[in-house]
Amino acid sequence: QVQLVESGGGLVQAGGSLRLSCAASGRTFSTRAMAWFRQAPGKEREFVAAISRTSSTYYADSVKGRFTISRDNAKNTVNLQMNSLKPEDTADYYCATRLVGVVSDAGYNYDYWGQGTQVTVSS
């Protein structure tokens, strides 16, 4: 099985930055699409960003121009650089992966999920 461990969450002021990291187990990392989702209290889980096995990227409209997803296949990690943070970015952030290499913005397409890391943006 695949194990995903997120890190980097915390409390930040609006306009600030955070960098989330997701460390993945297994030797198939380079063939997988990776993604970040988030879920605020009382709200549905929503797509944030994804990166394909060829490092093509896709972002939700709400984070375009502010967030950057990247991957380091040598380290089996995927990162989410979050700049110009807004209070509405406050949520639990989850790393997810699917075996196929193409990206998806639908959570049901992802097979493995991390436990999440909290991001709180103060106004």
LUMLUM-182365 format. One record per residue: residue in three letters; x, y, z of N, C-alpha, C, O in turn. Coordinates in steps of 0.1 Angstrom, whole numbers, plus 5000, padded with zeros to 4 digits. Example, Ala and Ser with C-alpha at 12.3 -4.5 7.8 and 13.67 -1.06 7.14 Angstrom:
<pts>
['ala' [5132 4943 5078] [5123 4955 5078] [5132 4967 5078] [5142 4967 5085]]
['ser' [5128 4978 5071] [5137 4989 5071] [5129 5000 5079] [5134 5011 5080]]
</pts>
This chain:
<pts>
['gln' [5008 4988 5000] [5000 5000 5000] [5009 5012 5000] [5021 5012 5003]]
['val' [5002 5024 4997] [5009 5036 4997] [5006 5044 5009] [4995 5045 5013]]
['gln' [5016 5050 5015] [5015 5058 5027] [5019 5073 5023] [5029 5075 5018]]
['leu' [5010 5082 5027] [5012 5096 5024] [5012 5104 5037] [5003 5102 5046]]
['val' [5022 5112 5039] [5023 5120 5052] [5025 5134 5048] [5035 5138 5042]]
['glu' [5016 5143 5052] [5017 5157 5050] [5023 5164 5061] [5023 5159 5073]]
['ser' [5029 5175 5058] [5036 5184 5068] [5036 5198 5063] [5034 5201 5051]]
['gly' [5038 5207 5072] [5040 5221 5068] [5028 5230 5071] [5029 5242 5069]]
['gly' [5017 5225 5076] [5006 5233 5080] [5009 5242 5092] [5019 5240 5099]]
['gly' [5000 5252 5094] [5002 5260 5106] [4993 5272 5105] [4984 5273 5097]]
['leu' [4996 5282 5113] [4989 5295 5114] [4997 5306 5107] [5009 5307 5110]]
['val' [4990 5313 5098] [4997 5324 5091] [4987 5335 5089] [4975 5333 5088]]
['gln' [4993 5347 5088] [4984 5359 5086] [4981 5360 5071] [4988 5355 5062]]
['ala' [4969 5366 5068] [4965 5368 5055] [4976 5376 5047] [4983 5385 5052]]
['gly' [4979 5371 5035] [4990 5376 5027] [5003 5369 5028] [5012 5371 5021]]
['gly' [5003 5360 5038] [5015 5353 5041] [5016 5340 5032] [5008 5338 5023]]
['ser' [5027 5332 5035] [5029 5320 5027] [5032 5308 5036] [5036 5309 5048]]
['leu' [5029 5296 5031] [5032 5284 5037] [5036 5274 5026] [5031 5275 5014]]
['arg' [5044 5264 5029] [5047 5254 5020] [5044 5240 5026] [5049 5237 5036]]
['leu' [5035 5233 5020] [5031 5220 5024] [5039 5210 5017] [5042 5211 5005]]
['ser' [5042 5199 5023] [5049 5188 5017] [5042 5175 5020] [5035 5173 5030]]
['cys' [5043 5166 5011] [5037 5153 5012] [5048 5142 5008] [5053 5142 4997]]
['ala' [5051 5134 5018] [5061 5123 5015] [5053 5110 5013] [5044 5106 5020]]
['ala' [5057 5104 5002] [5050 5091 4998] [5060 5079 4998] [5072 5080 4996]]
['ser' [5054 5068 5002] [5061 5056 5002] [5060 5049 4988] [5051 5053 4980]]
['gly' [5068 5039 4986] [5066 5031 4974] [5075 5035 4963] [5081 5046 4962]]
['arg' [5077 5026 4953] [5086 5028 4942] [5079 5033 4929] [5085 5035 4919]]
['thr' [5066 5034 4930] [5058 5038 4918] [5055 5053 4918] [5046 5057 4910]]
['phe' [5061 5061 4927] [5058 5075 4928] [5058 5082 4915] [5049 5090 4911]]
['ser' [5069 5080 4907] [5071 5087 4895] [5060 5084 4884] [5059 5092 4874]]
['thr' [5053 5074 4885] [5042 5070 4876] [5029 5075 4880] [5019 5074 4872]]
['arg' [5027 5081 4891] [5015 5085 4897] [5012 5100 4896] [5021 5108 4896]]
['ala' [4999 5102 4894] [4994 5116 4896] [4992 5119 4910] [4989 5110 4918]]
['met' [4995 5131 4914] [4994 5136 4928] [4985 5148 4929] [4985 5155 4919]]
['ala' [4979 5150 4940] [4970 5161 4941] [4969 5166 4956] [4972 5158 4965]]
['trp' [4964 5178 4957] [4960 5183 4970] [4946 5187 4970] [4941 5193 4960]]
['phe' [4939 5183 4980] [4925 5187 4983] [4924 5194 4996] [4934 5193 5004]]
['arg' [4913 5201 4999] [4912 5207 5012] [4897 5206 5016] [4888 5205 5008]]
['gln' [4895 5207 5029] [4882 5206 5035] [4881 5215 5047] [4888 5213 5057]]
['ala' [4872 5225 5046] [4870 5234 5057] [4859 5228 5066] [4850 5220 5061]]
['pro' [4858 5232 5079] [4848 5226 5088] [4834 5229 5082] [4830 5240 5078]]
['gly' [4826 5218 5082] [4812 5219 5077] [4810 5221 5062] [4799 5223 5057]]
['lys' [4821 5220 5054] [4820 5221 5040] [4825 5209 5033] [4831 5200 5039]]
['glu' [4822 5208 5020] [4826 5196 5012] [4841 5197 5009] [4846 5208 5008]]
['arg' [4847 5186 5007] [4860 5185 5002] [4861 5191 4988] [4853 5189 4980]]
['glu' [4872 5199 4986] [4873 5206 4973] [4887 5204 4967] [4897 5203 4975]]
['phe' [4888 5203 4954] [4901 5202 4948] [4909 5215 4948] [4903 5226 4948]]
['val' [4922 5213 4950] [4931 5225 4950] [4941 5225 4939] [4941 5234 4931]]
['ala' [4948 5214 4937] [4958 5214 4927] [4962 5199 4924] [4961 5191 4933]]
['ala' [4967 5196 4912] [4972 5183 4909] [4984 5184 4899] [4986 5194 4892]]
['ile' [4992 5173 4899] [5004 5173 4890] [5005 5159 4885] [5003 5149 4892]]
['ser' [5007 5158 4872] [5007 5145 4865] [5021 5139 4866] [5030 5145 4872]]
['arg' [5022 5127 4861] [5035 5120 4861] [5046 5127 4853] [5058 5126 4855]]
['thr' [5041 5135 4843] [5050 5143 4835] [5052 5158 4840] [5057 5166 4833]]
['ser' [5046 5160 4851] [5047 5173 4858] [5038 5184 4852] [5041 5196 4854]]
['ser' [5028 5180 4844] [5018 5189 4840] [5010 5193 4852] [5007 5184 4861]]
['thr' [5006 5205 4853] [4998 5210 4865] [4985 5215 4862] [4982 5219 4851]]
['tyr' [4976 5214 4872] [4962 5219 4871] [4958 5224 4884] [4961 5218 4895]]
['tyr' [4951 5236 4884] [4947 5243 4896] [4933 5246 4896] [4927 5249 4886]]
['ala' [4927 5247 4908] [4914 5252 4910] [4915 5267 4907] [4925 5274 4910]]
['asp' [4904 5273 4902] [4904 5287 4899] [4907 5296 4911] [4913 5306 4910]]
['ser' [4902 5291 4923] [4904 5299 4935] [4918 5301 4939] [4921 5310 4947]]
['val' [4927 5292 4934] [4941 5293 4939] [4951 5296 4927] [4963 5298 4930]]
['lys' [4946 5297 4915] [4955 5300 4904] [4962 5313 4906] [4957 5324 4910]]
['gly' [4975 5313 4903] [4984 5325 4905] [4989 5327 4919] [4998 5335 4921]]
['arg' [4984 5319 4929] [4988 5320 4942] [4995 5307 4947] [5005 5308 4955]]
['phe' [4990 5296 4943] [4996 5283 4947] [5004 5277 4936] [5001 5278 4924]]
['thr' [5014 5269 4939] [5022 5262 4930] [5025 5248 4935] [5030 5246 4946]]
['ile' [5021 5238 4927] [5023 5224 4930] [5036 5219 4923] [5038 5223 4911]]
['ser' [5044 5211 4929] [5056 5206 4923] [5059 5192 4929] [5053 5188 4939]]
['arg' [5067 5185 4922] [5071 5171 4926] [5085 5169 4925] [5092 5175 4916]]
['asp' [5091 5161 4934] [5105 5157 4933] [5105 5142 4934] [5104 5136 4944]]
['asn' [5106 5136 4922] [5105 5121 4921] [5117 5114 4928] [5115 5103 4933]]
['ala' [5128 5121 4929] [5140 5115 4936] [5137 5114 4951] [5143 5105 4957]]
['lys' [5129 5122 4956] [5126 5122 4971] [5112 5117 4974] [5108 5116 4985]]
['asn' [5105 5113 4964] [5091 5108 4965] [5083 5119 4973] [5075 5115 4983]]
['thr' [5083 5131 4969] [5076 5142 4976] [5068 5150 4966] [5072 5152 4954]]
['val' [5057 5155 4970] [5050 5166 4963] [5048 5177 4972] [5045 5176 4984]]
['asn' [5049 5189 4967] [5048 5201 4975] [5038 5211 4970] [5034 5210 4958]]
['leu' [5033 5219 4979] [5023 5229 4976] [5028 5242 4982] [5027 5244 4994]]
['gln' [5033 5251 4973] [5037 5264 4978] [5025 5273 4977] [5019 5275 4967]]
['met' [5021 5279 4989] [5009 5287 4990] [5014 5301 4993] [5019 5304 5004]]
['asn' [5011 5310 4984] [5014 5324 4986] [5001 5333 4986] [4991 5328 4982]]
['ser' [5003 5345 4991] [4991 5354 4992] [4979 5347 4998] [4968 5348 4992]]
['leu' [4981 5341 5009] [4970 5333 5016] [4959 5342 5020] [4961 5354 5025]]
['lys' [4947 5337 5019] [4935 5344 5023] [4928 5336 5034] [4930 5324 5035]]
['pro' [4919 5343 5042] [4912 5335 5052] [4904 5324 5047] [4902 5313 5054]]
['glu' [4899 5325 5035] [4891 5314 5029] [4899 5302 5025] [4894 5292 5021]]
['asp' [4913 5303 5026] [4921 5292 5024] [4922 5283 5036] [4928 5272 5036]]
['thr' [4917 5287 5047] [4917 5280 5060] [4910 5266 5058] [4898 5266 5054]]
['ala' [4917 5255 5061] [4911 5242 5059] [4921 5232 5063] [4933 5235 5066]]
['asp' [4917 5219 5063] [4926 5208 5064] [4930 5204 5050] [4921 5203 5041]]
['tyr' [4942 5203 5048] [4948 5200 5035] [4952 5186 5034] [4959 5181 5043]]
['tyr' [4948 5179 5023] [4951 5165 5022] [4958 5162 5009] [4955 5168 4998]]
['cys' [4968 5154 5010] [4976 5149 4998] [4969 5136 4994] [4965 5128 5002]]
['ala' [4968 5134 4981] [4962 5122 4975] [4970 5117 4963] [4977 5125 4956]]
['thr' [4969 5105 4959] [4975 5099 4948] [4967 5089 4941] [4958 5082 4947]]
['arg' [4969 5088 4928] [4962 5077 4920] [4973 5070 4911] [4983 5076 4908]]
['leu' [4971 5058 4908] [4981 5050 4901] [4983 5055 4887] [4995 5055 4883]]
['val' [4973 5059 4880] [4975 5064 4867] [4981 5078 4867] [4981 5085 4878]]
['gly' [4988 5082 4856] [4996 5094 4856] [4988 5107 4853] [4994 5118 4856]]
['val' [4977 5106 4847] [4969 5118 4843] [4962 5124 4856] [4959 5116 4865]]
['val' [4960 5137 4855] [4954 5143 4867] [4939 5143 4866] [4933 5140 4856]]
['ser' [4933 5145 4878] [4918 5146 4879] [4915 5155 4890] [4923 5157 4900]]
['asp' [4904 5162 4890] [4900 5171 4900] [4889 5165 4909] [4883 5171 4917]]
['ala' [4886 5152 4907] [4876 5145 4914] [4882 5136 4924] [4891 5127 4921]]
['gly' [4878 5137 4937] [4884 5130 4947] [4883 5115 4946] [4891 5107 4950]]
['tyr' [4872 5110 4940] [4869 5096 4939] [4879 5089 4930] [4880 5077 4930]]
['asn' [4887 5096 4922] [4897 5090 4913] [4910 5087 4920] [4919 5081 4914]]
['tyr' [4911 5092 4933] [4923 5090 4940] [4922 5078 4950] [4912 5077 4957]]
['asp' [4933 5070 4950] [4932 5057 4958] [4937 5058 4972] [4933 5051 4981]]
['tyr' [4947 5067 4974] [4953 5068 4987] [4953 5083 4992] [4955 5092 4984]]
['trp' [4951 5085 5005] [4951 5098 5011] [4959 5099 5023] [4960 5089 5031]]
['gly' [4965 5110 5026] [4972 5113 5038] [4962 5117 5049] [4950 5118 5047]]
['gln' [4967 5119 5061] [4958 5122 5072] [4955 5137 5073] [4946 5141 5080]]
['gly' [4962 5145 5066] [4959 5159 5065] [4968 5168 5074] [4974 5163 5083]]
['thr' [4969 5180 5070] [4976 5190 5078] [4967 5203 5078] [4962 5207 5068]]
['gln' [4966 5209 5090] [4958 5221 5092] [4965 5233 5087] [4976 5236 5090]]
['val' [4957 5242 5080] [4962 5255 5076] [4951 5265 5081] [4940 5264 5077]]
['thr' [4956 5274 5089] [4947 5285 5094] [4953 5298 5090] [4964 5302 5093]]
['val' [4945 5306 5083] [4949 5319 5078] [4940 5330 5086] [4928 5330 5084]]
['ser' [4947 5338 5093] [4940 5348 5101] [4938 5361 5093] [4946 5364 5084]]
['ser' [4927 5368 5096] [4924 5380 5088] [4930 5392 5094] [4929 5403 5089]]
</pts>
